[in-house]
Amino acid sequence: MEKKPLRTSEEWEGSLGADVRRLRLARRYTQNELAERANVSLSALKNLEAGRGSSLATVVRVAKALDRTEWLSSFAPAEPSFSPMDLLRRSAEKGPRRVRHGASNS
């Protein structure tokens, strides 16, 4: 089975920019309107849509302005399946553990 090559940063930026542009047009916003709603400069929005790089702040503001915060949630780390503090508390509740030392070879 052949592995699909990973996307480059430029490919991710282009894909995200295209998604933003498609959604902006579907919402019938001009670039100026979306930039104002997102509180970003028009040039920052144009750069984002063109896939020419963008700051995280711009991506967050534009995603929020387009009501697409689920895009941001995908970046959040997964919730841990256990709490290290709970493990520590449980081990403390069990009391001290005995350690057996093996016989010496001397």
Secondary structure, 3 states (H helix, E strand, C coil): CCCCCCCCHHHHHHHHHHHHHHHHHHCCCCHHHHHHHHCCCHHHHHHHHHCCCCCHHHHHHHHHHCCCHHHHHCCCCCCCCCCHHHHHHHHHHCCCCCCCCCCCCC
